[in-house]
Amino acid sequence: MESRESAKISYALKRELKGQLYRELLEYSLNHCSEAVVVVRSHLSFGENGKRLVEKLSAFSIPARPNSPWAGAQLFDSQARFVRFTFCKESMQILLDASKKLYEWEQPALPEDLSLFRPNGNDWLITMAHSRQAYLLLSREERAALLAALPKLSAVFQ
């Protein structure tokens, strides 16, 4: 059982992360996350850039965790493919080359809802780009360390 000190709290983002702050958060997350997911919805069109991106990410593909539903969205009326991949410097650079904003992860241009996960599979950053929502799941200590490393992020936390 986790202590009160290490309990995770959901910190919603008030604004979209863009440009340098978006890059810095992804770089910071390399020390805390080992997996990432993007979603390809079958009922939406998908552009060539998005298809090429998924192809590039396939070099880092990892199998889905058993009994681990994706936390960001529930799909009631459609099918989706969850592209799960190792989050490392190389895959992060592919993501940064594809998008300079957190909520840009929407079909048809790109796969949807970039999300990052801890090595144990637990949420770290969950994004629902179509509804312009995202949150970080952090302990108080993790939040303090993140804000010490990225002080400009404090203006974005709710």
Stockholm file with secondary structure:
# STOCKHOLM 1.0

chainA/1-158         MESRESAKISYALKRELKGQLYRELLEYSLNHCSEAVVVVRSHLSFGENGKRLVEKLSAFSIPARPNSPWAGAQLFDSQARFVRFTFCKESMQILLDASKKLYEWEQPALPEDLSLFRPNGNDWLITMAHSRQAYLLLSREERAALLAALPKLSAVFQ
#=GR chainA/1-158 SS CCCGGGCCEEEEBSSCCBHHHHHHHHHHHTTTCCEEEEEEETTSCCCHHHHHHHHHHGGGBCCCCTTCCCSSCCCSSCCEEEEEEECSHHHHHHHHHHCSBGGGCCTTTSCEEEEEECTTSCEEEEEEGGGTEEEEEECHHHHHHHHHHCGGGGGTBC
#=GC SS_cons         CCCGGGCCEEEEBSSCCBHHHHHHHHHHHTTTCCEEEEEEETTSCCCHHHHHHHHHHGGGBCCCCTTCCCSSCCCSSCCEEEEEEECSHHHHHHHHHHCSBGGGCCTTTSCEEEEEECTTSCEEEEEEGGGTEEEEEECHHHHHHHHHHCGGGGGTBC
//
